[in-house]
Amino acid sequence: MKLSVLLGVALAALSATCASAELRIRNDPGGIISDRMQTFHRIRNSGERVIIDGQCYSACTIVLGIVPPERVCVTPRARLGFHAAWVPGDDGRPLTSPEGTAAMWGFYPDVVRKWINSKGGLTRKLVVLSGRELGSMVRPCQ
């Protein structure tokens, strides 16, 4: 009896792992860089695929440098938004963080860095990469 229960639990765990073999990003506005680093390192180590199928802005974009490129793809709805990292100032207003910006920059593939530089670099202004241009830099989903 105990063996059959353990076998059932093991099969359930295996099917749960198979069911979560991909992460679909649809509306990720970004957030804290270290949080995204942990998430994407976990995904990289798990072997999961990442499908960017909508908005992936700010800290979300570091997925491009953490998860292997052959496991990241973009749909026609994908939009990657890049800007300088920031921290809240004493008054609550955002202050550009050179350290955070450098950390994000370090994750981007060269082709993405070149594109960002062509748009003026990582500044407070959001620049959005989408469509065919994005599909030429990140593998389109099949």
Buried (B, 14 or more C-beta within 10 A) or exposed (E): EEEEEEEEEEEEEEEEEEEEEEBEBEEBEBEEBEEBBEBBEEBBEEEBBBBBBBBBBBBBBBBBBBBEEEBBBBBEEBBBBBBBBBEEEEEEEEEBBEEBBEBBBEBBEEEBBEBBEEBEBBBEEEBBBBEEEBBEBBEEBE
